[in-house]
Amino acid sequence: MRYARIAAVSALVLSMAACGSSEKTVDKPAGFVAGNSGALVGVTMPTRSSERWIGDGENVKKELEALGYKVDLQYAEDDIPTQVNQLDNQITKGVKLLIIASIDGTAITTQLENAKDNKIPVISYDRLIRNSPNVDYYATFDNFKVGVQQATSLLTGLKVLNADGSKGTAKGPFNVELFAGSPDDNNATFFFNGAMSVLKPYLDDGTIKVPSGQTGFKSIAILRWQPKTAQDRMENLLTSTYRSGLRVQGVLSPYDGLSIGILSALKSNGYGTAGQPYPVVTGQDAERASVKSIIADEQYSTIFKDYRDLAKTSAQMADAILKGGKPTTNNNKDYNNGVKVVPSMLLDTMIVNGTNYQKALLDSGFYTKTQLQ
């Protein structure tokens, strides 16, 4: 899919509307002030250790500055107290709006209360901030659909399904292991639930099976999305469940960083050779290392989430708010943070594999050819 840069957001809104989501705007949170030209906006991102978050932060900053705002961009390196302090400092500096990609969506309640008291609106960026009424809007991708796409890609790689979604030639049974994201990230459950909505019928009829028996979210979740934790878990699965010569044929991985760790464990156990090829391994975020891995026929697929569009959408939402208006949303019913349903703007995503990475990632300008060499 090649994103049309100017029309992307409007096209995605129409796409979501076709799925039954609401496009209604909502009332402005208390404290909105018109005439904030040149205002300071606080942007906090989880970490620089992920290529994806670096791109998010830089693009949000660029889009806001293009609209005439000043930006205080901070990265917390996956340390909750650091992010708490960064938010406190931004509020003290007098920011007029906060865009927050939280590390733990339940850990910044006090800072959100302080923002409310200071009439500072809050946009939750990609990760839904939970258990607080002081979250005004949410900008993200269609995270349930991401899970659906990951599971569909896994089945396509196993040839249980064809690329067009029709029934494939393979019958199974296939040995598959499941991984999920961090339990403190609300998105992780959306990914998991989306994937399981696709996989459950194939688990029920025996087309795929999970030899480890680990299928519940808690048993497969990887705290903080750490690649080393995923690698260690895959190593443990191989030594405990696959010691007798059983082979892994598919791995549902929700994030590219985890996928690279999983593939490393597989490689150290003899996978990736002519007699024992890598299993079908999924991913998410189209990180450069994983795209290179896909080109090398190691990782099978990833889910492309164009964070350039998410950054632009978030900046447009912030601009509408700071001018006293109402940002456009396209889903006002599905994202309940435990206290309220947060009006949301959902962007679309796509499966990328060895057959379409050129069109999706190079033709769109997301990467250059040199970056993938």
Steps between C-alpha positions, in 0.01 A plus 500: 500500500637835404386780731386817337650748736242778475185289487607223739309605807171569322519169315557312822205669665275385217643151527419478869155642446430213264572264792232667709709733714363836603634820347333733748705765669469544874478786745820682583661414835484774760779751474540521123627842402489651153786710366792284606717597205859392560408315820735248662388137460644221715570171320616194695605172337589172673852429378774556242583129502228438241549637150127548478473735802789712378311553174177577684656765718690669220197504272260635764748777575543581131125511435430722801781739414369523144174623653687767694523337846798460727569144613660345806577142391609250764590129502478305827704189404224271628544630856169597662643744761688678220179546300318620812771762560495606135126562515532691826769720343296563186201610706726729705640647175148604404421273208156559351444139392653158565546215250594190699611155385504342843730227627240375747152627421398489867803666662451872425164569664638774726662680207173485306314649796758778512454559127124524550545748784719711271250478212741298283325264256652155447527291183591137562738396222476143367488346850178567686550659841286304743300558819478877473216733398759760397575363154328707234581327172678194366696473173595149395471228239222243477666271752246216492547492123878482549449176694269369230763579238777331700300178538388509137862541391604206717236279335599628155864416567397149603291480180185432702365813329580654165604865471145593397357343816364188329571152634851378427633156415671420832306292751732486800526437782766767549696562820462867592611701803338826608654820634320813624606852588550674831214460750528867602436612140130510416578437133644158579159361590346642182772330294450173687121505480509585130741215430306247704175592324665361185698211649239348731309304232828349376603412855159344561510281188863397547643672192744674734603393847712654775723223637605705802136541601567870565212687337374743766604864482673501839711196420630638169529874574845661478546782753613832349517335156861396574670300219729321750200382701340362184828333401530338843140377487553350153818330624307352792224376271751332271677322784185402693243423231697431182787294644373174347543616140166677466532807279351846532320588177348837590541777757245773562715798597330836559806726451814502284736540794360180652519329160873567473553354849288197413692443176829524686388222736387289206828552316704393803294178504569407140218672315574693184681218321397310188381203701326705768365829364377780721136479603250761383565794736279810500571849633394864513634851430712430188822574690804502278663190649184301447446623145857390421418167665190466281707574189744228614212247536531478878210692659189436293299820544442822690211743538574842353369786714600824331589716798541797269121499466448449874730793577315719250162397640610571858635842403175583321302395807722717720463793261120473504496488880738793547291710261192428708352248257410133503735244345352241269458149639375184334442268796320617810392163640779240515782652706393494863791579729326362809344834596369642173474432131771714341411654161747349256647542155598163351734467202531204269782245473619236254678164484848521350701196392753406236253551217401861563766675712625690194164663435404552864827626643721620215252646255328684786828658608494342845844351433760551233657206318832576668342476847393142431832379362 
